[in-house]
Amino acid sequence: MNRILAIIFLLTISVTSIFFFIFAVIIRIITAPFDRRLVVLHQFTSFWASFYTWIMPPWRIDIEGREKIRRKATYMVVSNHQSQLDILVAFRLFFHFKWVSKAEIFRVPLIGWNMYMNRYIRLVRGDKESIAVMLDDAERTLRKGSSVYFFPEGTRSSDGRLRPFKPGAFMLAKKLEVPILPIVINGTDKALPKHSMNFHGVQHIRVRVLDEIPPSSFADMSVDETSDMVREIINTGLGNLKIEMEGA
């Protein structure tokens, strides 16, 4: 039964993506003269992604701290990474940002084409040249006033525990003096574990926006010290969230 539900869900994504992509193209054309940062298109993409979590009642998703996000601010957004489902869940924050995402997702028909159209940022993991291009693209994006969303672990955690952070996001935050917005996600690893596409029953998922970290807080720190500080904040937030969810 779990496999059947998973197949139905994937078929639903495949069929509905055709219509969502057509709407996305129309929005892109209509807003092209006045929406250079593609804010409207990203908001529609957030709806598109959120639709798939709304139609899955067993995924009980709670978003906390959305009110902490300053809508006109430009952030370096960083969060932990438990599952591929993190991307759909994070879209439910409904604020403007550009993803840094692995290149393979951009090759997915319709969904990947929409990512190109949104000017999200490609990364070939482990490729030094691609990493350099990604950092340049992310810097240009931040300078144009769009937040950038990184998973600084670089890949999904296999056991839910926080992996070491890569330095790229923190190099840019320091260079451009933009605030860091830490976000904690928990429960997606059980809803959609790594290397699994099966349905796993009723799962509770929580996303918590933590307090932003102003540039003055890490101005005198090295990149590594900034990375360690943010990792500790996210790790503490993740631990607290797990305790709360286990006790609920």
Contacts in CASP RR format, 6 or more apart in sequence:
PFRMAT RR
TARGET T0000
AUTHOR 0000-0000-0000
METHOD contacts of the structure
MODEL  1
MNRILAIIFLLTISVTSIFFFIFAVIIRIITAPFDRRLVVLHQFTSFWAS
FYTWIMPPWRIDIEGREKIRRKATYMVVSNHQSQLDILVAFRLFFHFKWV
SKAEIFRVPLIGWNMYMNRYIRLVRGDKESIAVMLDDAERTLRKGSSVYF
FPEGTRSSDGRLRPFKPGAFMLAKKLEVPILPIVINGTDKALPKHSMNFH
GVQHIRVRVLDEIPPSSFADMSVDETSDMVREIINTGLGNLKIEMEGA
2 198 0 8 1.000
2 199 0 8 1.000
2 200 0 8 1.000
2 201 0 8 1.000
3 198 0 8 1.000
3 199 0 8 1.000
5 199 0 8 1.000
6 197 0 8 1.000
6 198 0 8 1.000
6 199 0 8 1.000
9 52 0 8 1.000
9 56 0 8 1.000
9 199 0 8 1.000
10 197 0 8 1.000
12 52 0 8 1.000
12 55 0 8 1.000
13 52 0 8 1.000
16 51 0 8 1.000
17 48 0 8 1.000
17 109 0 8 1.000
17 110 0 8 1.000
17 111 0 8 1.000
18 110 0 8 1.000
20 48 0 8 1.000
20 51 0 8 1.000
20 110 0 8 1.000
20 114 0 8 1.000
21 110 0 8 1.000
21 111 0 8 1.000
21 113 0 8 1.000
21 114 0 8 1.000
23 44 0 8 1.000
24 41 0 8 1.000
24 44 0 8 1.000
24 45 0 8 1.000
24 48 0 8 1.000
24 114 0 8 1.000
24 117 0 8 1.000
25 117 0 8 1.000
27 40 0 8 1.000
27 41 0 8 1.000
27 44 0 8 1.000
28 38 0 8 1.000
28 41 0 8 1.000
28 117 0 8 1.000
31 38 0 8 1.000
31 40 0 8 1.000
31 41 0 8 1.000
35 41 0 8 1.000
36 144 0 8 1.000
37 96 0 8 1.000
37 144 0 8 1.000
37 145 0 8 1.000
37 146 0 8 1.000
38 117 0 8 1.000
38 118 0 8 1.000
38 119 0 8 1.000
39 96 0 8 1.000
41 117 0 8 1.000
41 118 0 8 1.000
42 96 0 8 1.000
42 97 0 8 1.000
42 98 0 8 1.000
42 118 0 8 1.000
43 94 0 8 1.000
43 96 0 8 1.000
45 91 0 8 1.000
45 114 0 8 1.000
45 118 0 8 1.000
46 91 0 8 1.000
46 92 0 8 1.000
46 93 0 8 1.000
46 94 0 8 1.000
48 114 0 8 1.000
49 87 0 8 1.000
49 88 0 8 1.000
49 91 0 8 1.000
49 92 0 8 1.000
50 88 0 8 1.000
50 91 0 8 1.000
50 92 0 8 1.000
50 94 0 8 1.000
52 88 0 8 1.000
53 59 0 8 1.000
53 61 0 8 1.000
53 88 0 8 1.000
53 89 0 8 1.000
53 92 0 8 1.000
58 199 0 8 1.000
58 201 0 8 1.000
58 202 0 8 1.000
58 203 0 8 1.000
59 191 0 8 1.000
59 203 0 8 1.000
59 205 0 8 1.000
60 202 0 8 1.000
60 203 0 8 1.000
60 204 0 8 1.000
60 205 0 8 1.000
61 89 0 8 1.000
61 92 0 8 1.000
61 205 0 8 1.000
61 206 0 8 1.000
61 207 0 8 1.000
62 204 0 8 1.000
62 205 0 8 1.000
62 206 0 8 1.000
62 207 0 8 1.000
63 92 0 8 1.000
63 93 0 8 1.000
63 206 0 8 1.000
63 207 0 8 1.000
63 209 0 8 1.000
64 206 0 8 1.000
64 207 0 8 1.000
64 208 0 8 1.000
64 209 0 8 1.000
65 208 0 8 1.000
65 209 0 8 1.000
66 93 0 8 1.000
66 94 0 8 1.000
66 95 0 8 1.000
66 209 0 8 1.000
68 209 0 8 1.000
68 210 0 8 1.000
68 211 0 8 1.000
68 212 0 8 1.000
69 75 0 8 1.000
69 93 0 8 1.000
69 95 0 8 1.000
69 181 0 8 1.000
69 209 0 8 1.000
70 212 0 8 1.000
71 95 0 8 1.000
71 96 0 8 1.000
73 147 0 8 1.000
73 179 0 8 1.000
73 212 0 8 1.000
74 142 0 8 1.000
74 145 0 8 1.000
74 146 0 8 1.000
74 147 0 8 1.000
74 178 0 8 1.000
75 97 0 8 1.000
75 147 0 8 1.000
75 148 0 8 1.000
75 178 0 8 1.000
75 179 0 8 1.000
75 180 0 8 1.000
75 181 0 8 1.000
75 212 0 8 1.000
76 142 0 8 1.000
76 147 0 8 1.000
76 148 0 8 1.000
76 150 0 8 1.000
76 169 0 8 1.000
76 170 0 8 1.000
76 172 0 8 1.000
76 173 0 8 1.000
76 178 0 8 1.000
76 179 0 8 1.000
76 180 0 8 1.000
76 181 0 8 1.000
77 97 0 8 1.000
77 147 0 8 1.000
77 148 0 8 1.000
77 149 0 8 1.000
77 150 0 8 1.000
77 180 0 8 1.000
77 181 0 8 1.000
77 183 0 8 1.000
78 149 0 8 1.000
78 150 0 8 1.000
78 151 0 8 1.000
78 152 0 8 1.000
78 165 0 8 1.000
78 169 0 8 1.000
78 180 0 8 1.000
78 181 0 8 1.000
78 182 0 8 1.000
78 183 0 8 1.000
78 230 0 8 1.000
78 234 0 8 1.000
79 86 0 8 1.000
79 90 0 8 1.000
79 149 0 8 1.000
79 151 0 8 1.000
79 182 0 8 1.000
79 183 0 8 1.000
79 184 0 8 1.000
79 185 0 8 1.000
79 234 0 8 1.000
80 151 0 8 1.000
80 153 0 8 1.000
80 157 0 8 1.000
80 160 0 8 1.000
80 162 0 8 1.000
80 184 0 8 1.000
80 185 0 8 1.000
80 234 0 8 1.000
80 238 0 8 1.000
81 151 0 8 1.000
81 153 0 8 1.000
81 154 0 8 1.000
81 155 0 8 1.000
81 156 0 8 1.000
81 157 0 8 1.000
81 185 0 8 1.000
82 156 0 8 1.000
82 157 0 8 1.000
82 160 0 8 1.000
82 185 0 8 1.000
82 186 0 8 1.000
82 187 0 8 1.000
82 188 0 8 1.000
82 189 0 8 1.000
83 156 0 8 1.000
83 187 0 8 1.000
83 188 0 8 1.000
83 189 0 8 1.000
83 191 0 8 1.000
83 192 0 8 1.000
83 193 0 8 1.000
83 194 0 8 1.000
84 156 0 8 1.000
84 192 0 8 1.000
84 194 0 8 1.000
85 188 0 8 1.000
85 191 0 8 1.000
85 192 0 8 1.000
85 205 0 8 1.000
86 151 0 8 1.000
86 156 0 8 1.000
86 185 0 8 1.000
86 188 0 8 1.000
87 99 0 8 1.000
87 101 0 8 1.000
89 185 0 8 1.000
89 188 0 8 1.000
89 205 0 8 1.000
89 207 0 8 1.000
90 149 0 8 1.000
90 183 0 8 1.000
90 185 0 8 1.000
90 207 0 8 1.000
92 207 0 8 1.000
93 183 0 8 1.000
93 207 0 8 1.000
93 209 0 8 1.000
95 147 0 8 1.000
96 146 0 8 1.000
96 147 0 8 1.000
97 146 0 8 1.000
97 147 0 8 1.000
97 148 0 8 1.000
97 149 0 8 1.000
98 118 0 8 1.000
98 119 0 8 1.000
98 120 0 8 1.000
98 121 0 8 1.000
98 138 0 8 1.000
98 141 0 8 1.000
98 146 0 8 1.000
98 147 0 8 1.000
98 148 0 8 1.000
98 149 0 8 1.000
99 115 0 8 1.000
99 120 0 8 1.000
99 121 0 8 1.000
99 149 0 8 1.000
100 120 0 8 1.000
100 121 0 8 1.000
100 123 0 8 1.000
100 134 0 8 1.000
100 138 0 8 1.000
100 148 0 8 1.000
100 149 0 8 1.000
100 150 0 8 1.000
100 151 0 8 1.000
101 115 0 8 1.000
101 120 0 8 1.000
101 121 0 8 1.000
101 122 0 8 1.000
101 123 0 8 1.000
102 122 0 8 1.000
102 123 0 8 1.000
102 124 0 8 1.000
102 125 0 8 1.000
103 122 0 8 1.000
103 123 0 8 1.000
103 124 0 8 1.000
103 130 0 8 1.000
105 111 0 8 1.000
105 112 0 8 1.000
105 115 0 8 1.000
106 112 0 8 1.000
106 115 0 8 1.000
106 116 0 8 1.000
106 120 0 8 1.000
106 122 0 8 1.000
119 141 0 8 1.000
121 134 0 8 1.000
121 137 0 8 1.000
121 138 0 8 1.000
121 141 0 8 1.000
121 148 0 8 1.000
122 130 0 8 1.000
122 133 0 8 1.000
122 134 0 8 1.000
122 137 0 8 1.000
123 130 0 8 1.000
123 131 0 8 1.000
123 134 0 8 1.000
124 130 0 8 1.000
124 131 0 8 1.000
125 154 0 8 1.000
125 155 0 8 1.000
135 168 0 8 1.000
135 171 0 8 1.000
135 172 0 8 1.000
138 148 0 8 1.000
138 150 0 8 1.000
138 172 0 8 1.000
139 172 0 8 1.000
139 175 0 8 1.000
139 176 0 8 1.000
141 148 0 8 1.000
142 148 0 8 1.000
142 172 0 8 1.000
142 176 0 8 1.000
142 178 0 8 1.000
143 176 0 8 1.000
147 181 0 8 1.000
148 169 0 8 1.000
148 172 0 8 1.000
150 168 0 8 1.000
150 169 0 8 1.000
152 165 0 8 1.000
152 166 0 8 1.000
152 168 0 8 1.000
152 169 0 8 1.000
152 170 0 8 1.000
152 227 0 8 1.000
152 230 0 8 1.000
152 231 0 8 1.000
153 162 0 8 1.000
153 163 0 8 1.000
153 164 0 8 1.000
153 165 0 8 1.000
153 166 0 8 1.000
154 163 0 8 1.000
154 166 0 8 1.000
155 163 0 8 1.000
156 189 0 8 1.000
156 194 0 8 1.000
157 163 0 8 1.000
157 189 0 8 1.000
157 194 0 8 1.000
158 194 0 8 1.000
160 189 0 8 1.000
162 231 0 8 1.000
162 234 0 8 1.000
162 235 0 8 1.000
162 238 0 8 1.000
164 231 0 8 1.000
165 227 0 8 1.000
165 228 0 8 1.000
165 230 0 8 1.000
165 231 0 8 1.000
167 223 0 8 1.000
167 224 0 8 1.000
167 227 0 8 1.000
168 223 0 8 1.000
169 180 0 8 1.000
170 180 0 8 1.000
170 218 0 8 1.000
170 223 0 8 1.000
170 226 0 8 1.000
170 227 0 8 1.000
170 230 0 8 1.000
171 223 0 8 1.000
172 178 0 8 1.000
173 179 0 8 1.000
173 180 0 8 1.000
173 215 0 8 1.000
173 218 0 8 1.000
173 226 0 8 1.000
174 215 0 8 1.000
174 218 0 8 1.000
174 219 0 8 1.000
174 221 0 8 1.000
174 223 0 8 1.000
174 226 0 8 1.000
177 215 0 8 1.000
177 219 0 8 1.000
178 215 0 8 1.000
179 212 0 8 1.000
179 213 0 8 1.000
179 214 0 8 1.000
179 215 0 8 1.000
180 212 0 8 1.000
180 213 0 8 1.000
180 218 0 8 1.000
180 226 0 8 1.000
180 230 0 8 1.000
181 209 0 8 1.000
181 210 0 8 1.000
181 212 0 8 1.000
181 213 0 8 1.000
182 210 0 8 1.000
182 211 0 8 1.000
182 212 0 8 1.000
182 213 0 8 1.000
182 230 0 8 1.000
182 233 0 8 1.000
182 234 0 8 1.000
183 207 0 8 1.000
183 208 0 8 1.000
183 209 0 8 1.000
183 210 0 8 1.000
183 234 0 8 1.000
184 207 0 8 1.000
184 208 0 8 1.000
184 210 0 8 1.000
184 234 0 8 1.000
184 237 0 8 1.000
184 238 0 8 1.000
184 241 0 8 1.000
185 205 0 8 1.000
185 206 0 8 1.000
185 207 0 8 1.000
186 205 0 8 1.000
186 206 0 8 1.000
186 238 0 8 1.000
186 241 0 8 1.000
186 242 0 8 1.000
186 245 0 8 1.000
187 203 0 8 1.000
187 204 0 8 1.000
187 205 0 8 1.000
187 206 0 8 1.000
187 245 0 8 1.000
188 205 0 8 1.000
190 200 0 8 1.000
190 203 0 8 1.000
191 200 0 8 1.000
191 201 0 8 1.000
191 203 0 8 1.000
191 205 0 8 1.000
192 200 0 8 1.000
193 200 0 8 1.000
204 245 0 8 1.000
204 248 0 8 1.000
206 241 0 8 1.000
206 244 0 8 1.000
206 245 0 8 1.000
208 237 0 8 1.000
208 241 0 8 1.000
210 233 0 8 1.000
210 234 0 8 1.000
210 237 0 8 1.000
213 229 0 8 1.000
213 230 0 8 1.000
213 233 0 8 1.000
217 229 0 8 1.000
218 225 0 8 1.000
218 226 0 8 1.000
218 229 0 8 1.000
221 229 0 8 1.000
END
